[in-house]
């Protein structure tokens, strides 16, 4: 199975909510970084 082909299929079928998905990823990454920072700081 070609991973690139599988990924492009997934993305082409999810073109409409792509902006929403990008926002979700960005906020999710920020949330993870904040939690990581708090964990490292010990607060």
PyMOL Python script that loads the backbone (N, CA, C, O; Angstrom):
from pymol import cmd

cmd.read_pdbstr("""\
ATOM      1  N   UNK A   1       0.844  -1.192   0.000  1.00  0.00           N
ATOM      2  CA  UNK A   1       0.000   0.000   0.000  1.00  0.00           C
ATOM      3  C   UNK A   1       0.883   1.247   0.000  1.00  0.00           C
ATOM      4  O   UNK A   1       1.848   1.346   0.758  1.00  0.00           O
ATOM      5  N   UNK A   2       0.532   2.185  -0.859  1.00  0.00           N
ATOM      6  CA  UNK A   2       1.295   3.422  -0.948  1.00  0.00           C
ATOM      7  C   UNK A   2       0.735   4.432   0.053  1.00  0.00           C
ATOM      8  O   UNK A   2      -0.433   4.814  -0.029  1.00  0.00           O
ATOM      9  N   UNK A   3       1.575   4.860   0.996  1.00  0.00           N
ATOM     10  CA  UNK A   3       1.120   5.764   2.048  1.00  0.00           C
ATOM     11  C   UNK A   3       0.744   7.131   1.479  1.00  0.00           C
ATOM     12  O   UNK A   3      -0.229   7.744   1.918  1.00  0.00           O
ATOM     13  N   UNK A   4       1.526   7.610   0.492  1.00  0.00           N
ATOM     14  CA  UNK A   4       1.238   8.921  -0.093  1.00  0.00           C
ATOM     15  C   UNK A   4      -0.128   8.920  -0.771  1.00  0.00           C
ATOM     16  O   UNK A   4      -0.899   9.870  -0.627  1.00  0.00           O
ATOM     17  N   UNK A   5      -0.429   7.841  -1.517  1.00  0.00           N
ATOM     18  CA  UNK A   5      -1.726   7.765  -2.194  1.00  0.00           C
ATOM     19  C   UNK A   5      -2.854   7.753  -1.166  1.00  0.00           C
ATOM     20  O   UNK A   5      -3.867   8.427  -1.346  1.00  0.00           O
ATOM     21  N   UNK A   6      -2.680   6.994  -0.101  1.00  0.00           N
ATOM     22  CA  UNK A   6      -3.703   6.915   0.945  1.00  0.00           C
ATOM     23  C   UNK A   6      -3.939   8.287   1.562  1.00  0.00           C
ATOM     24  O   UNK A   6      -5.084   8.683   1.778  1.00  0.00           O
ATOM     25  N   UNK A   7      -2.855   9.017   1.847  1.00  0.00           N
ATOM     26  CA  UNK A   7      -2.980  10.334   2.452  1.00  0.00           C
ATOM     27  C   UNK A   7      -3.689  11.318   1.525  1.00  0.00           C
ATOM     28  O   UNK A   7      -4.562  12.067   1.964  1.00  0.00           O
ATOM     29  N   UNK A   8      -3.317  11.317   0.243  1.00  0.00           N
ATOM     30  CA  UNK A   8      -3.940  12.247  -0.692  1.00  0.00           C
ATOM     31  C   UNK A   8      -5.429  11.945  -0.840  1.00  0.00           C
ATOM     32  O   UNK A   8      -6.232  12.861  -1.020  1.00  0.00           O
ATOM     33  N   UNK A   9      -5.803  10.663  -0.766  1.00  0.00           N
ATOM     34  CA  UNK A   9      -7.220  10.302  -0.818  1.00  0.00           C
ATOM     35  C   UNK A   9      -7.947  10.892   0.384  1.00  0.00           C
ATOM     36  O   UNK A   9      -9.027  11.466   0.249  1.00  0.00           O
ATOM     37  N   UNK A  10      -7.352  10.748   1.544  1.00  0.00           N
ATOM     38  CA  UNK A  10      -7.969  11.249   2.767  1.00  0.00           C
ATOM     39  C   UNK A  10      -8.146  12.757   2.695  1.00  0.00           C
ATOM     40  O   UNK A  10      -9.204  13.280   3.046  1.00  0.00           O
ATOM     41  N   UNK A  11      -7.101  13.463   2.234  1.00  0.00           N
ATOM     42  CA  UNK A  11      -7.165  14.911   2.185  1.00  0.00           C
ATOM     43  C   UNK A  11      -8.164  15.395   1.141  1.00  0.00           C
ATOM     44  O   UNK A  11      -8.895  16.355   1.386  1.00  0.00           O
ATOM     45  N   UNK A  12      -8.206  14.738  -0.025  1.00  0.00           N
ATOM     46  CA  UNK A  12      -9.122  15.175  -1.077  1.00  0.00           C
ATOM     47  C   UNK A  12     -10.572  14.978  -0.658  1.00  0.00           C
ATOM     48  O   UNK A  12     -11.447  15.737  -1.075  1.00  0.00           O
ATOM     49  N   UNK A  13     -10.833  13.962   0.166  1.00  0.00           N
ATOM     50  CA  UNK A  13     -12.204  13.718   0.608  1.00  0.00           C
ATOM     51  C   UNK A  13     -12.567  14.644   1.761  1.00  0.00           C
ATOM     52  O   UNK A  13     -13.738  14.748   2.126  1.00  0.00           O
ATOM     53  N   UNK A  14     -11.565  15.323   2.345  1.00  0.00           N
ATOM     54  CA  UNK A  14     -11.819  16.211   3.486  1.00  0.00           C
ATOM     55  C   UNK A  14     -11.398  17.635   3.160  1.00  0.00           C
ATOM     56  O   UNK A  14     -10.874  18.342   4.021  1.00  0.00           O
ATOM     57  N   UNK A  15     -11.620  18.056   1.933  1.00  0.00           N
ATOM     58  CA  UNK A  15     -11.219  19.400   1.532  1.00  0.00           C
ATOM     59  C   UNK A  15     -12.071  20.475   2.205  1.00  0.00           C
ATOM     60  O   UNK A  15     -11.561  21.532   2.576  1.00  0.00           O
ATOM     61  N   UNK A  16     -13.355  20.210   2.360  1.00  0.00           N
ATOM     62  CA  UNK A  16     -14.267  21.222   2.900  1.00  0.00           C
ATOM     63  C   UNK A  16     -13.896  21.614   4.339  1.00  0.00           C
ATOM     64  O   UNK A  16     -13.782  22.807   4.619  1.00  0.00           O
ATOM     65  N   UNK A  17     -13.705  20.660   5.260  1.00  0.00           N
ATOM     66  CA  UNK A  17     -13.363  21.062   6.630  1.00  0.00           C
ATOM     67  C   UNK A  17     -11.869  21.230   6.873  1.00  0.00           C
ATOM     68  O   UNK A  17     -11.420  21.169   8.017  1.00  0.00           O
ATOM     69  N   UNK A  18     -11.090  21.442   5.807  1.00  0.00           N
ATOM     70  CA  UNK A  18      -9.635  21.531   5.961  1.00  0.00           C
ATOM     71  C   UNK A  18      -9.243  22.739   6.814  1.00  0.00           C
ATOM     72  O   UNK A  18      -8.335  22.643   7.640  1.00  0.00           O
ATOM     73  N   UNK A  19      -9.918  23.874   6.621  1.00  0.00           N
ATOM     74  CA  UNK A  19      -9.606  25.063   7.408  1.00  0.00           C
ATOM     75  C   UNK A  19      -9.919  24.806   8.879  1.00  0.00           C
ATOM     76  O   UNK A  19      -9.143  25.175   9.761  1.00  0.00           O
ATOM     77  N   UNK A  20     -11.051  24.176   9.134  1.00  0.00           N
ATOM     78  CA  UNK A  20     -11.434  23.829  10.507  1.00  0.00           C
ATOM     79  C   UNK A  20     -10.419  22.865  11.098  1.00  0.00           C
ATOM     80  O   UNK A  20     -10.050  22.981  12.267  1.00  0.00           O
ATOM     81  N   UNK A  21      -9.965  21.908  10.284  1.00  0.00           N
ATOM     82  CA  UNK A  21      -8.985  20.924  10.739  1.00  0.00           C
ATOM     83  C   UNK A  21      -7.674  21.601  11.083  1.00  0.00           C
ATOM     84  O   UNK A  21      -7.055  21.273  12.095  1.00  0.00           O
ATOM     85  N   UNK A  22      -7.235  22.556  10.244  1.00  0.00           N
ATOM     86  CA  UNK A  22      -5.991  23.283  10.502  1.00  0.00           C
ATOM     87  C   UNK A  22      -6.079  24.058  11.817  1.00  0.00           C
ATOM     88  O   UNK A  22      -5.132  24.073  12.603  1.00  0.00           O
ATOM     89  N   UNK A  23      -7.226  24.701  12.045  1.00  0.00           N
ATOM     90  CA  UNK A  23      -7.428  25.446  13.286  1.00  0.00           C
ATOM     91  C   UNK A  23      -7.358  24.507  14.477  1.00  0.00           C
ATOM     92  O   UNK A  23      -6.738  24.823  15.492  1.00  0.00           O
ATOM     93  N   UNK A  24      -7.998  23.350  14.349  1.00  0.00           N
ATOM     94  CA  UNK A  24      -8.007  22.369  15.429  1.00  0.00           C
ATOM     95  C   UNK A  24      -6.594  21.902  15.744  1.00  0.00           C
ATOM     96  O   UNK A  24      -6.220  21.768  16.909  1.00  0.00           O
ATOM     97  N   UNK A  25      -5.813  21.656  14.697  1.00  0.00           N
ATOM     98  CA  UNK A  25      -4.425  21.207  14.885  1.00  0.00           C
ATOM     99  C   UNK A  25      -3.609  22.282  15.582  1.00  0.00           C
ATOM    100  O   UNK A  25      -2.851  21.992  16.507  1.00  0.00           O
ATOM    101  N   UNK A  26      -3.766  23.528  15.138  1.00  0.00           N
ATOM    102  CA  UNK A  26      -2.998  24.637  15.717  1.00  0.00           C
ATOM    103  C   UNK A  26      -3.335  24.823  17.188  1.00  0.00           C
ATOM    104  O   UNK A  26      -2.437  24.937  18.022  1.00  0.00           O
ATOM    105  N   UNK A  27      -4.624  24.854  17.511  1.00  0.00           N
ATOM    106  CA  UNK A  27      -5.026  25.038  18.902  1.00  0.00           C
ATOM    107  C   UNK A  27      -4.617  23.830  19.739  1.00  0.00           C
ATOM    108  O   UNK A  27      -4.245  23.969  20.904  1.00  0.00           O
ATOM    109  N   UNK A  28      -4.687  22.654  19.141  1.00  0.00           N
ATOM    110  CA  UNK A  28      -4.284  21.446  19.848  1.00  0.00           C
ATOM    111  C   UNK A  28      -2.801  21.473  20.175  1.00  0.00           C
ATOM    112  O   UNK A  28      -2.397  21.097  21.275  1.00  0.00           O
ATOM    113  N   UNK A  29      -1.985  21.919  19.218  1.00  0.00           N
ATOM    114  CA  UNK A  29      -0.547  22.000  19.442  1.00  0.00           C
ATOM    115  C   UNK A  29      -0.237  23.039  20.522  1.00  0.00           C
ATOM    116  O   UNK A  29       0.611  22.809  21.384  1.00  0.00           O
ATOM    117  N   UNK A  30      -0.928  24.184  20.473  1.00  0.00           N
ATOM    118  CA  UNK A  30      -0.722  25.214  21.487  1.00  0.00           C
ATOM    119  C   UNK A  30      -1.072  24.673  22.864  1.00  0.00           C
ATOM    120  O   UNK A  30      -0.354  24.908  23.836  1.00  0.00           O
ATOM    121  N   UNK A  31      -2.188  23.942  22.941  1.00  0.00           N
ATOM    122  CA  UNK A  31      -2.634  23.379  24.211  1.00  0.00           C
ATOM    123  C   UNK A  31      -1.602  22.400  24.754  1.00  0.00           C
ATOM    124  O   UNK A  31      -1.291  22.408  25.945  1.00  0.00           O
ATOM    125  N   UNK A  32      -1.073  21.558  23.871  1.00  0.00           N
ATOM    126  CA  UNK A  32      -0.065  20.577  24.276  1.00  0.00           C
ATOM    127  C   UNK A  32       1.196  21.287  24.762  1.00  0.00           C
ATOM    128  O   UNK A  32       1.776  20.907  25.779  1.00  0.00           O
ATOM    129  N   UNK A  33       1.617  22.321  24.030  1.00  0.00           N
ATOM    130  CA  UNK A  33       2.818  23.061  24.420  1.00  0.00           C
ATOM    131  C   UNK A  33       2.624  23.747  25.766  1.00  0.00           C
ATOM    132  O   UNK A  33       3.534  23.766  26.594  1.00  0.00           O
ATOM    133  N   UNK A  34       1.436  24.312  25.985  1.00  0.00           N
ATOM    134  CA  UNK A  34       1.166  24.967  27.265  1.00  0.00           C
ATOM    135  C   UNK A  34       1.204  23.957  28.404  1.00  0.00           C
ATOM    136  O   UNK A  34       1.784  24.226  29.456  1.00  0.00           O
ATOM    137  N   UNK A  35       0.587  22.794  28.199  1.00  0.00           N
ATOM    138  CA  UNK A  35       0.583  21.759  29.231  1.00  0.00           C
ATOM    139  C   UNK A  35       1.998  21.261  29.495  1.00  0.00           C
ATOM    140  O   UNK A  35       2.379  21.013  30.639  1.00  0.00           O
ATOM    141  N   UNK A  36       2.775  21.117  28.416  1.00  0.00           N
ATOM    142  CA  UNK A  36       4.155  20.660  28.557  1.00  0.00           C
ATOM    143  C   UNK A  36       4.963  21.686  29.350  1.00  0.00           C
ATOM    144  O   UNK A  36       5.743  21.326  30.232  1.00  0.00           O
ATOM    145  N   UNK A  37       4.771  22.962  29.032  1.00  0.00           N
ATOM    146  CA  UNK A  37       5.491  24.034  29.716  1.00  0.00           C
ATOM    147  C   UNK A  37       5.139  24.050  31.208  1.00  0.00           C
ATOM    148  O   UNK A  37       6.019  24.199  32.056  1.00  0.00           O
ATOM    149  N   UNK A  38       3.852  23.897  31.520  1.00  0.00           N
ATOM    150  CA  UNK A  38       3.415  23.868  32.915  1.00  0.00           C
ATOM    151  C   UNK A  38       4.007  22.662  33.626  1.00  0.00           C
ATOM    152  O   UNK A  38       4.409  22.753  34.785  1.00  0.00           O
ATOM    153  N   UNK A  39       4.061  21.533  32.931  1.00  0.00           N
ATOM    154  CA  UNK A  39       4.610  20.311  33.520  1.00  0.00           C
ATOM    155  C   UNK A  39       6.089  20.479  33.828  1.00  0.00           C
ATOM    156  O   UNK A  39       6.564  20.086  34.893  1.00  0.00           O
ATOM    157  N   UNK A  40       6.815  21.070  32.876  1.00  0.00           N
ATOM    158  CA  UNK A  40       8.256  21.275  33.060  1.00  0.00           C
ATOM    159  C   UNK A  40       8.500  22.308  34.170  1.00  0.00           C
ATOM    160  O   UNK A  40       9.418  22.151  34.976  1.00  0.00           O
ATOM    161  N   UNK A  41       7.684  23.352  34.207  1.00  0.00           N
ATOM    162  CA  UNK A  41       7.849  24.402  35.217  1.00  0.00           C
ATOM    163  C   UNK A  41       7.471  23.886  36.602  1.00  0.00           C
ATOM    164  O   UNK A  41       7.956  24.392  37.615  1.00  0.00           O
ATOM    165  N   UNK A  42       6.619  22.898  36.638  1.00  0.00           N
ATOM    166  CA  UNK A  42       6.197  22.305  37.906  1.00  0.00           C
ATOM    167  C   UNK A  42       5.050  23.055  38.544  1.00  0.00           C
ATOM    168  O   UNK A  42       4.859  22.968  39.757  1.00  0.00           O
ATOM    169  N   UNK A  43       4.265  23.803  37.743  1.00  0.00           N
ATOM    170  CA  UNK A  43       3.123  24.532  38.286  1.00  0.00           C
ATOM    171  C   UNK A  43       1.839  23.804  37.980  1.00  0.00           C
ATOM    172  O   UNK A  43       0.763  24.266  38.358  1.00  0.00           O
TER     173      UNK A  43
END
""", "prot")
cmd.dss("prot")
cmd.show_as("cartoon", "prot")
cmd.util.cbc("prot")
cmd.orient("prot")
